[in-house]
Amino acid sequence: MLKQLLEEKIDFVKRMGLKAEVLERGHVELLAPAAGNQNHIGSMYAGALFTLAEIPGGALFLTSFNTQRFYPVLKGMNVDFKRPALGDIRVTASLSDAEIQRIEQQAETEGKAPYTLTLELKDAQGAVVAISQGQYQLRQIGR
């Protein structure tokens, strides 16, 4: 059900064919296929890469935090494009149990808790095509 939610709930994400390959507490792995996501020069469109960098924040929230008590907010995102993204592109995002507990405890106490996800988007050969840095905030519902 979680896989279907991530892949199909947002129409743009569904159209781009994003696949959730691993969804575990504190760890997600996602793939953006090259097919249908190319730009005018044949590499992956920057908007598709941005989406691939942004979705792990929501995926980690859904796998790691109490969705009845908290919700995530993306406060800012920077993407540094390193090389043309040719072929399918993957991203892995993780939060340790200690970091999950710290974030949740701070959100419980203060109503919100900031955290940063720095991710590497990689091609099939493992070459980094982009590095993203997302500034997120976990917020307590009702505060």
N, CA, C and O of each residue as an XYZ file, in Angstrom:
572
protein
N       0.816     -1.191      0.000
C       0.000      0.000      0.000
C       0.866      1.264      0.000
O       0.569      2.227     -0.706
N       1.931      1.252      0.792
C       2.847      2.400      0.851
C       3.534      2.608     -0.498
O       3.675      3.739     -0.963
N       3.953      1.522     -1.113
C       4.585      1.591     -2.432
C       3.624      2.226     -3.440
O       4.020      3.097     -4.215
N       2.384      1.797     -3.428
C       1.382      2.332     -4.343
C       1.135      3.814     -4.060
O       0.990      4.602     -4.994
N       1.085      4.197     -2.800
C       0.889      5.598     -2.431
C       2.010      6.470     -2.990
O       1.741      7.526     -3.564
N       3.251      6.048     -2.831
C       4.388      6.833     -3.313
C       4.454      6.898     -4.838
O       4.810      7.934     -5.401
N       4.117      5.808     -5.499
C       4.238      5.743     -6.949
C       3.046      6.336     -7.699
O       3.184      6.733     -8.857
N       1.879      6.401     -7.056
C       0.675      6.760     -7.811
C      -0.137      7.932     -7.260
O      -0.985      8.453     -7.986
N       0.072      8.371     -6.035
C      -0.764      9.406     -5.435
C      -0.582     10.773     -6.097
O      -1.555     11.500     -6.299
N       0.654     11.120     -6.431
C       0.946     12.404     -7.081
C       1.011     12.152     -8.584
O       1.851     11.384     -9.053
N       0.129     12.797     -9.332
C       0.023     12.528    -10.771
C       1.350     12.681    -11.509
O       1.681     11.851    -12.356
N       2.121     13.735    -11.200
C       3.393     13.941    -11.884
C       4.341     12.767    -11.630
O       5.001     12.286    -12.551
N       4.406     12.317    -10.396
C       5.281     11.196    -10.031
C       4.830      9.934    -10.761
O       5.657      9.157    -11.239
N       3.533      9.737    -10.844
C       3.003      8.582    -11.560
C       3.385      8.643    -13.038
O       3.824      7.644    -13.608
N       3.217      9.824    -13.663
C       3.564      9.977    -15.084
C       5.044      9.735    -15.345
O       5.406      9.190    -16.387
N       5.910     10.136    -14.408
C       7.346      9.951    -14.640
C       7.797      8.511    -14.405
O       8.921      8.154    -14.758
N       6.933      7.679    -13.813
C       7.257      6.263    -13.645
C       8.174      5.955    -12.482
O       8.813      4.903    -12.466
N       8.256      6.845    -11.511
C       9.115      6.615    -10.342
C       8.746      5.297     -9.673
O       7.568      4.967     -9.538
N       9.763      4.547     -9.257
C       9.554      3.261     -8.598
C      10.201      3.277     -7.218
O      11.350      3.685     -7.055
N       9.438      2.825     -6.235
C       9.955      2.660     -4.871
C      10.475      1.233     -4.767
O       9.693      0.283     -4.726
N      11.795      1.085     -4.727
C      12.390     -0.252     -4.729
C      12.591     -0.807     -3.326
O      12.475     -2.016     -3.122
N      12.893      0.058     -2.350
C      13.054     -0.353     -0.955
C      12.351      0.674     -0.090
O      12.589      1.875     -0.218
N      11.485      0.195      0.791
C      10.776      1.053      1.737
C      10.837      0.397      3.107
O      10.043     -0.490      3.419
N      11.792      0.843      3.924
C      11.986      0.286      5.260
C      12.120      1.436      6.244
O      12.397      2.570      5.851
N      11.924      1.145      7.513
C      12.116      2.178      8.525
C      13.527      2.755      8.390
O      14.519      2.032      8.491
N      13.597      4.048      8.163
C      14.878      4.737      8.087
C      15.662      4.524      6.810
O      16.803      4.976      6.714
N      15.081      3.844      5.817
C      15.842      3.564      4.595
C      14.897      3.398      3.401
O      13.973      2.584      3.430
N      15.149      4.190      2.349
C      14.368      4.067      1.115
C      15.303      4.121     -0.086
O      16.343      4.780     -0.052
N      14.919      3.423     -1.138
C      15.645      3.453     -2.401
C      14.621      3.627     -3.509
O      13.659      2.865     -3.608
N      14.840      4.645     -4.349
C      13.903      4.985     -5.409
C      14.614      5.030     -6.753
O      15.825      5.245     -6.818
N      13.856      4.826     -7.825
C      14.405      4.833     -9.174
C      13.528      5.685    -10.079
O      12.302      5.589    -10.041
N      14.164      6.513    -10.888
C      13.489      7.248    -11.955
C      13.967      6.652    -13.277
O      15.163      6.680    -13.569
N      13.052      6.115    -14.074
C      13.462      5.528    -15.350
C      13.802      6.616    -16.365
O      13.229      7.705    -16.342
N      14.730      6.306    -17.243
C      15.094      7.255    -18.304
C      13.928      7.438    -19.280
O      13.661      8.548    -19.741
N      13.248      6.347    -19.582
C      12.160      6.385    -20.563
C      11.081      7.377    -20.147
O      10.515      7.283    -19.058
N      10.811      8.327    -21.032
C       9.787      9.321    -20.784
C      10.240     10.527    -19.984
O       9.463     11.461    -19.782
N      11.478     10.524    -19.527
C      11.975     11.621    -18.689
C      13.172     12.347    -19.309
O      13.908     13.040    -18.606
N      13.368     12.193    -20.617
C      14.495     12.832    -21.275
C      14.181     14.286    -21.606
O      13.030     14.674    -21.804
N      15.258     15.075    -21.656
C      15.149     16.475    -22.078
C      15.514     16.588    -23.565
O      15.588     15.575    -24.261
N      15.739     17.794    -24.044
C      16.011     18.056    -25.461
C      17.361     17.527    -25.948
O      17.588     17.458    -27.156
N      18.264     17.150    -25.029
C      19.569     16.613    -25.445
C      19.712     15.127    -25.119
O      20.784     14.552    -25.308
N      18.636     14.500    -24.629
C      18.651     13.059    -24.395
C      19.043     12.615    -23.001
O      19.016     11.420    -22.707
N      19.407     13.552    -22.132
C      19.675     13.182    -20.740
C      18.393     13.389    -19.933
O      17.398     13.877    -20.468
N      18.412     13.022    -18.652
C      17.203     13.151    -17.848
C      16.888     14.619    -17.570
O      17.773     15.407    -17.235
N      15.631     14.962    -17.713
C      15.114     16.304    -17.467
C      15.370     16.709    -16.012
O      15.161     15.913    -15.096
N      15.822     17.944    -15.807
C      16.149     18.432    -14.474
C      14.966     18.333    -13.513
O      15.161     18.053    -12.331
N      13.752     18.555    -13.995
C      12.571     18.451    -13.145
C      12.354     17.035    -12.628
O      11.909     16.850    -11.495
N      12.662     16.039    -13.446
C      12.553     14.642    -13.020
C      13.608     14.343    -11.958
O      13.327     13.646    -10.983
N      14.822     14.867    -12.141
C      15.870     14.672    -11.144
C      15.503     15.357     -9.822
O      15.720     14.797     -8.748
N      14.948     16.565     -9.908
C      14.517     17.269     -8.702
C      13.459     16.439     -7.969
O      13.521     16.290     -6.748
N      12.498     15.905     -8.704
C      11.448     15.088     -8.094
C      12.039     13.855     -7.432
O      11.646     13.500     -6.321
N      12.980     13.197     -8.102
C      13.637     12.029     -7.521
C      14.374     12.402     -6.237
O      14.447     11.591     -5.314
N      14.915     13.602     -6.164
C      15.618     14.061     -4.958
C      14.651     14.447     -3.840
O      14.998     14.336     -2.664
N      13.445     14.898     -4.187
C      12.487     15.401     -3.195
C      11.621     14.305     -2.587
O      11.325     14.356     -1.393
N      11.216     13.336     -3.357
C      10.299     12.292     -2.895
C      10.857     11.464     -1.725
O      10.065     11.041     -0.883
N      12.168     11.208     -1.623
C      12.649     10.434     -0.478
C      12.299     11.042      0.882
O      12.157     10.311      1.862
N      12.160     12.359      0.956
C      11.768     12.979      2.222
C      10.402     12.497      2.671
O      10.209     12.187      3.846
N       9.458     12.431      1.753
C       8.129     11.915      2.069
C       8.143     10.420      2.329
O       7.441      9.927      3.212
N       8.947      9.701      1.554
C       9.039      8.248      1.738
C       9.615      7.912      3.113
O       9.112      7.021      3.796
N      10.669      8.623      3.519
C      11.239      8.390      4.855
C      10.242      8.746      5.945
O      10.159      8.061      6.965
N       9.484      9.820      5.731
C       8.457     10.181      6.716
C       7.475      9.028      6.883
O       7.191      8.614      8.007
N       6.958      8.510      5.780
C       5.945      7.464      5.835
C       6.461      6.165      6.449
O       5.699      5.436      7.084
N       7.735      5.873      6.268
C       8.295      4.623      6.802
C       8.828      4.763      8.223
O       9.046      3.758      8.899
N       9.044      6.000      8.690
C       9.798      6.183      9.932
C       9.071      6.922     11.050
O       9.428      6.766     12.218
N       8.071      7.716     10.723
C       7.432      8.554     11.735
C       5.952      8.210     11.892
O       5.348      7.593     11.014
N       5.389      8.613     13.008
C       3.980      8.386     13.304
C       3.142      9.367     12.491
O       3.083     10.553     12.813
N       2.502      8.876     11.448
C       1.744      9.737     10.537
C       0.445     10.252     11.162
O      -0.195     11.143     10.605
N       0.058      9.707     12.298
C      -1.121     10.191     13.013
C      -0.787     11.394     13.897
O      -1.685     12.126     14.310
N       0.502     11.601     14.189
C       0.929     12.680     15.090
C       1.754     13.764     14.417
O       1.863     14.875     14.936
N       2.344     13.444     13.246
C       3.269     14.376     12.611
C       3.021     14.465     11.112
O       2.375     13.598     10.524
N       3.549     15.535     10.497
C       3.567     15.665      9.048
C       4.853     16.385      8.647
O       5.386     17.172      9.429
N       5.361     16.124      7.431
C       6.612     16.744      6.987
C       6.361     17.988      6.142
O       5.326     18.121      5.490
N       7.330     18.888      6.170
C       7.305     20.074      5.315
C       8.683     20.205      4.679
O       9.696     20.097      5.371
N       8.733     20.434      3.386
C       9.991     20.739      2.710
C      10.184     22.246      2.785
O       9.383     23.007      2.241
N      11.248     22.679      3.457
C      11.511     24.110      3.643
C      12.388     24.683      2.534
O      12.297     25.867      2.212
N      13.226     23.848      1.959
C      14.108     24.294      0.888
C      14.813     23.113      0.263
O      14.979     22.067      0.890
N      15.233     23.293     -1.000
C      15.928     22.214     -1.703
C      16.926     22.823     -2.676
O      16.596     23.722     -3.450
N      18.138     22.321     -2.622
C      19.167     22.691     -3.590
C      19.602     21.431     -4.315
O      19.780     20.379     -3.700
N      19.772     21.542     -5.617
C      20.262     20.414     -6.406
C      21.462     20.898     -7.204
O      21.382     21.875     -7.949
N      22.572     20.198     -7.033
C      23.799     20.501     -7.753
C      23.972     19.417     -8.822
O      24.306     18.274     -8.510
N      23.743     19.787    -10.072
C      23.837     18.840    -11.183
C      25.308     18.669    -11.564
O      25.980     19.640    -11.913
N      25.803     17.435    -11.497
C      27.227     17.142    -11.694
C      27.588     16.711    -13.114
O      28.646     17.074    -13.628
N      26.709     15.940    -13.743
C      26.978     15.414    -15.085
C      25.658     15.012    -15.721
O      24.664     14.846    -15.015
N      25.625     14.854    -17.037
C      24.372     14.423    -17.666
C      23.897     13.095    -17.080
O      24.688     12.173    -16.880
N      22.624     13.016    -16.813
C      22.024     11.805    -16.249
C      21.511     10.953    -17.404
O      20.429     11.187    -17.942
N      22.305      9.972    -17.765
C      21.963      9.083    -18.876
C      21.511      7.747    -18.308
O      22.211      7.154    -17.487
N      20.371      7.277    -18.727
C      19.842      6.016    -18.219
C      19.021      6.233    -16.956
O      18.769      7.363    -16.539
N      18.611      5.114    -16.359
C      17.831      5.162    -15.129
C      18.695      5.740    -14.004
O      19.906      5.525    -13.963
N      18.053      6.475    -13.098
C      18.770      7.121    -11.998
C      18.160      6.670    -10.680
O      16.940      6.605    -10.531
N      19.039      6.358     -9.719
C      18.610      5.878     -8.400
C      19.055      6.841     -7.305
O      20.032      7.577     -7.441
N      18.289      6.800     -6.208
C      18.662      7.559     -5.015
C      18.369      6.689     -3.787
O      17.379      5.959     -3.746
N      19.239      6.785     -2.809
C      19.077      6.102     -1.531
C      19.067      7.162     -0.445
O      19.892      8.075     -0.455
N      18.132      7.043      0.495
C      18.051      7.985      1.611
C      17.885      7.201      2.901
O      17.145      6.219      2.961
N      18.590      7.654      3.934
C      18.537      6.962      5.220
C      18.539      7.941      6.382
O      19.113      9.028      6.304
N      17.890      7.535      7.449
C      17.961      8.199      8.743
C      18.197      7.108      9.779
O      17.513      6.085      9.762
N      19.146      7.309     10.670
C      19.408      6.328     11.719
C      18.262      6.334     12.727
O      17.506      7.301     12.814
N      18.141      5.255     13.481
C      17.123      5.204     14.533
C      17.315      6.342     15.526
O      16.341      6.934     15.990
N      18.569      6.650     15.854
C      18.851      7.741     16.789
C      18.380      9.083     16.225
O      17.836      9.905     16.962
N      18.582      9.309     14.928
C      18.151     10.563     14.312
C      16.627     10.634     14.231
O      16.043     11.695     14.453
N      15.988      9.522     13.919
C      14.520      9.476     13.894
C      13.975      9.828     15.279
O      13.050     10.631     15.399
N      14.541      9.233     16.309
C      14.099      9.506     17.678
C      14.340     10.962     18.064
O      13.492     11.584     18.704
N      15.494     11.509     17.677
C      15.805     12.901     17.999
C      14.800     13.845     17.344
O      14.282     14.758     17.988
N      14.532     13.618     16.066
C      13.612     14.469     15.321
C      12.208     14.389     15.918
O      11.561     15.412     16.142
N      11.747     13.175     16.170
C      10.402     12.993     16.713
C      10.274     13.598     18.109
O       9.261     14.221     18.426
N      11.291     13.418     18.934
C      11.256     13.972     20.289
C      11.241     15.503     20.260
O      10.496     16.130     21.013
N      12.059     16.102     19.396
C      12.076     17.559     19.285
C      10.736     18.080     18.771
O      10.238     19.094     19.260
N      10.153     17.398     17.793
C       8.846     17.812     17.275
C       7.772     17.684     18.354
O       6.864     18.511     18.435
N       7.877     16.669     19.159
C       6.928     16.474     20.266
C       7.051     17.603     21.291
O       6.046     18.115     21.783
N       8.272     17.978     21.602
C       8.529     19.000     22.620
C       8.287     20.416     22.108
O       7.667     21.228     22.794
N       8.781     20.718     20.889
C       8.763     22.083     20.369
C       7.694     22.326     19.296
O       7.485     23.459     18.863
N       7.033     21.266     18.882
C       6.023     21.403     17.841
C       6.575     21.207     16.436
O       5.816     20.980     15.493
N       7.892     21.293     16.296
C       8.533     21.092     14.996
C      10.009     20.775     15.202
O      10.595     21.099     16.235
N      10.588     20.138     14.199
C      12.004     19.765     14.275
C      12.618     19.791     12.880
O      12.130     19.106     11.980
N      13.682     20.571     12.686
C      14.341     20.602     11.383
C      15.315     19.430     11.210
O      15.889     18.929     12.177
N      15.482     19.017      9.972
C      16.517     18.040      9.639
C      16.857     18.184      8.168
O      16.058     18.691      7.381
N      18.042     17.738      7.807
C      18.548     17.872      6.449
C      18.823     16.499      5.863
O      19.358     15.617      6.535
N      18.452     16.329      4.601
C      18.807     15.123      3.859
C      19.714     15.523      2.703
O      19.311     16.284      1.823
N      20.936     15.010      2.709
C      21.864     15.217      1.605
C      21.957     13.889      0.860
O      22.340     12.867      1.430
N      21.599     13.923     -0.425
C      21.473     12.689     -1.200
C      22.291     12.745     -2.478
O      22.500     13.812     -3.054
N      22.750     11.576     -2.911
C      23.438     11.439     -4.183
C      22.541     10.677     -5.153
O      22.086      9.572     -4.856
N      22.294     11.271     -6.301
C      21.541     10.619     -7.358
C      22.563      9.982     -8.288
O      23.485     10.654     -8.752
N      22.403      8.672     -8.566
C      23.431      7.924     -9.289
C      22.876      7.192    -10.498
O      21.726      6.753    -10.514
N      23.733      7.072    -11.517
C      23.366      6.293    -12.693
C      23.680      4.811    -12.465
O      24.144      4.436    -11.388
N      23.434      3.987    -13.453
C      23.612      2.538    -13.321
C      25.054      2.128    -13.052
O      25.300      1.051    -12.510
N      26.008      2.977    -13.426
C      27.416      2.682    -13.171
C      27.868      3.201    -11.807
O      29.027      3.023    -11.433
N      26.980      3.831    -11.075
C      27.316      4.359     -9.761
C      27.882      5.766     -9.783
O      28.287      6.286     -8.742
N      27.917      6.390    -10.950
C      28.424      7.766    -11.048
C      27.373      8.736    -10.498
O      26.183      8.605    -10.785
N      27.824      9.696     -9.717
C      26.930     10.694     -9.143
C      26.589     11.715    -10.227
O      27.470     12.374    -10.779
N      25.289     11.832    -10.521
C      24.843     12.791    -11.530
C      24.334     14.084    -10.886
O      24.291     15.132    -11.531
N      23.953     14.001     -9.620
C      23.476     15.189     -8.902
C      23.568     14.937     -7.401
O      23.484     13.799     -6.939
N      23.742     16.013     -6.659
C      23.715     15.970     -5.197
C      22.645     16.953     -4.752
O      22.630     18.113     -5.164
N      21.751     16.466     -3.902
C      20.685     17.343     -3.402
C      20.841     17.545     -1.901
O      21.361     16.692     -1.181
N      20.375     18.690     -1.465
C      20.313     18.961     -0.027
C      18.933     19.542      0.257
O      18.609     20.656     -0.154
N      18.128     18.757      0.972
C      16.772     19.171      1.308
C      16.677     19.528      2.774
O      17.123     18.775      3.639
N      16.095     20.684      3.048
C      15.859     21.109      4.422
C      14.399     20.807      4.743
O      13.485     21.423      4.196
N      14.205     19.855      5.631
C      12.874     19.403      6.000
C      12.541     19.840      7.421
O      13.407     20.262      8.188
N      11.263     19.724      7.741
C      10.811     19.994      9.092
C       9.690     19.001      9.391
O       8.745     18.857      8.616
N       9.812     18.331     10.509
C       8.739     17.469     10.983
C       7.890     18.320     11.926
O       8.412     18.918     12.867
N       6.598     18.372     11.675
C       5.695     19.187     12.498
C       4.669     18.307     13.185
O       4.191     17.314     12.637
N       4.353     18.706     14.394
C       3.324     17.994     15.148
C       1.955     18.473     14.697
O       1.724     19.678     14.588
N       1.053     17.554     14.438
C      -0.312     17.916     14.031
C      -0.987     18.647     15.182
O      -0.918     18.224     16.336
N      -1.642     19.757     14.843
C      -2.390     20.517     15.829
C      -1.594     21.575     16.576
O      -2.137     22.253     17.448
N      -0.320     21.726     16.249
C       0.506     22.750     16.912
C       1.019     23.747     15.912
O       1.731     24.681     16.281
